[in-house]
Amino acid sequence: MPETSSTAGSQTVTYSTSGWKTIELIVRSGTDADTTTRMIYIKPLPLASFDWELSSDTLYLSSTSAYSSAQAWWTDGQLMGTGQTQFVVNPPSEIEVTLIAENECGSDTIMTLIKTTSIALPDDGWKTIYLTPNPNAGSCQLIGRGNPGLIYAEVIDLNGRVYWQARIQGQTGPWFHPLQLENLPSGPYLLRLGQSTRVRTLPFQIH
């Protein structure tokens, strides 16, 4: 850690990343000096995220927020509840869903406007899509079965920054789609898969 002050008293340090940090205190008196070192853990801010899926007349919502100790759900400006991680609602033709994720360090908000239609989703393997290996060194692949159709995919970090985007076409039977992410720094990421009637979030780690 760089030197932050040469004076006594309380100090404020702002880190750009979370994790374990080393704090070193040096006390001087004349020509004498004494040093003490302590490790502290800087907690990350929460990242609000949720999956949704529409089936028939029911909209399923499920929180996939990271580093969140509490959350609040809102639909069309009305509070649905706090603390729960999943809801089943019977929506109108369009519904605005907001999720606020919180921890002791702050909060994060995500809002999605979902246009709904009354449909029944086939068993096309959507819920069984997975990423492997996980963790990985930046090279991995998305694996699925069935044919869910065209998928919009993106990789984001826990600050919401988008690093990678692609359109993936599912195929009949088992299918594979490689992801080459070796240029990304080590850390946790989210792979978001989206279609017009549903969204899935797959957390993964690059080491």
Order of alpha helices (4+ residues) and beta strands (2+ residues): beta-beta-beta-beta-beta-beta-beta-beta-beta-beta-beta-beta-beta-beta-beta-beta
